[in-house]
Amino acid sequence: MNTIIQLDREELRSEFRTCLRELINEIRELPAQPEPPKRMTVEDTVQYFRDNGIPITKSKLYKDSMLKTIPVEKFGKRLVFDRKKIDEWIGERTVAKSKVNNIATERLAREANRKI
């Protein structure tokens, strides 16, 4: 059985404020996400990509490094990735949805013109 409580405007505001304060305190108590390091290993970089919604495998990262299609530095025999350069690289390859729609529209128009 549900209980119905009747509150006037001030009581409702008071309850709302109390709930918000409790929620804000809970959020503040959440552990802070550690910032990724400025320089990342292959494993760190793969995880960084995945955390940003970009599925990539370790072997793909090695292949891109070998082909110099991704910014990478070598420290001895180890591959090291600069987070700032990786962020810029991701930004250069990210296409806005509207741009994708425009590209698709242009291709369709070209195809239609060819068939006419």
C-alpha positions as CSV (number, residue, x, y, z in Angstrom):
1,M,0.0,0.0,0.0
2,N,1.3,3.4,-0.9
3,T,1.2,6.3,1.5
4,I,0.2,9.7,0.1
5,I,1.8,12.7,1.9
6,Q,0.4,16.2,1.4
7,L,2.9,19.0,1.7
8,D,2.5,22.7,1.3
9,R,4.9,24.7,-1.0
10,E,7.4,25.5,1.7
11,E,7.6,21.9,3.1
12,L,8.0,20.6,-0.5
13,R,10.9,23.1,-1.1
14,S,12.5,22.1,2.2
15,E,12.3,18.4,1.3
16,F,13.6,19.1,-2.1
17,R,16.6,21.0,-0.7
18,T,17.3,18.2,1.8
19,C,17.3,15.6,-1.0
20,L,19.6,17.8,-3.2
21,R,22.1,18.4,-0.3
22,E,22.2,14.6,0.3
23,L,22.7,13.9,-3.4
24,I,25.5,16.6,-3.7
25,N,27.3,15.1,-0.6
26,E,27.1,11.6,-2.2
27,I,28.6,12.9,-5.4
28,R,31.4,14.7,-3.6
29,E,32.2,11.5,-1.8
30,L,32.6,9.5,-5.0
31,P,36.2,8.7,-5.8
32,A,37.7,11.1,-8.3
33,Q,38.7,9.7,-11.6
34,P,42.5,9.7,-11.9
35,E,43.8,11.8,-14.8
36,P,45.6,9.7,-17.4
37,P,49.3,10.2,-17.4
38,K,50.9,12.7,-19.9
39,R,52.9,9.9,-21.4
40,M,51.3,6.5,-21.9
41,T,52.4,3.0,-22.6
42,V,50.8,0.8,-25.3
43,E,48.5,-0.7,-22.7
44,D,47.6,2.7,-21.2
45,T,46.9,4.1,-24.7
46,V,44.6,1.2,-25.6
47,Q,42.7,1.7,-22.4
48,Y,42.5,5.5,-23.0
49,F,41.0,4.9,-26.4
50,R,38.5,2.5,-25.0
51,D,37.6,4.9,-22.2
52,N,36.9,7.5,-24.9
53,G,34.6,5.1,-26.8
54,I,37.1,4.2,-29.5
55,P,37.5,0.4,-29.8
56,I,41.1,-0.5,-30.7
57,T,43.3,-3.5,-30.2
58,K,46.9,-3.6,-29.1
59,S,47.9,-5.1,-32.4
60,K,46.2,-2.3,-34.3
61,L,48.0,0.3,-32.2
62,Y,51.3,-1.4,-32.9
63,K,50.5,-1.5,-36.6
64,D,49.5,2.2,-36.7
65,S,52.7,3.0,-34.8
66,M,54.8,1.1,-37.3
67,L,53.1,2.9,-40.2
68,K,53.5,6.2,-38.5
69,T,49.8,6.9,-38.8
70,I,49.5,7.7,-35.1
71,P,51.8,10.0,-33.1
72,V,54.3,7.9,-31.2
73,E,57.8,8.3,-29.7
74,K,60.3,5.7,-28.7
75,F,62.0,5.5,-25.4
76,G,64.7,2.9,-25.9
77,K,62.7,0.0,-27.3
78,R,59.4,1.1,-25.8
79,L,56.7,3.0,-27.5
80,V,55.4,6.0,-25.7
81,F,52.3,8.0,-26.6
82,D,51.8,11.6,-25.6
83,R,48.2,12.1,-24.4
84,K,47.9,15.6,-25.8
85,K,49.1,14.5,-29.2
86,I,46.7,11.5,-29.1
87,D,43.8,13.8,-28.2
88,E,44.7,16.1,-31.1
89,W,45.0,13.0,-33.4
90,I,41.5,11.8,-32.3
91,G,40.1,15.3,-32.8
92,E,41.4,15.4,-36.4
93,R,39.7,12.1,-37.2
94,T,36.4,12.8,-35.5
95,V,33.7,13.7,-38.0
96,A,30.6,15.5,-36.8
97,K,27.3,13.8,-37.6
98,S,26.2,16.8,-39.7
99,K,29.4,16.5,-41.8
100,V,28.7,12.8,-42.3
101,N,25.2,13.5,-43.5
102,N,26.6,16.2,-45.9
103,I,29.1,13.7,-47.3
104,A,26.5,11.1,-47.8
105,T,24.2,13.6,-49.5
106,E,26.9,14.8,-51.8
107,R,27.8,11.2,-52.8
108,L,24.1,10.4,-53.5
109,A,23.9,13.6,-55.6
110,R,27.0,12.6,-57.6
111,E,25.7,9.1,-58.2
112,A,22.3,10.5,-59.3
113,N,24.0,12.9,-61.7
114,R,26.1,10.1,-63.2
115,K,23.0,8.0,-63.9
116,I,21.1,10.9,-65.6
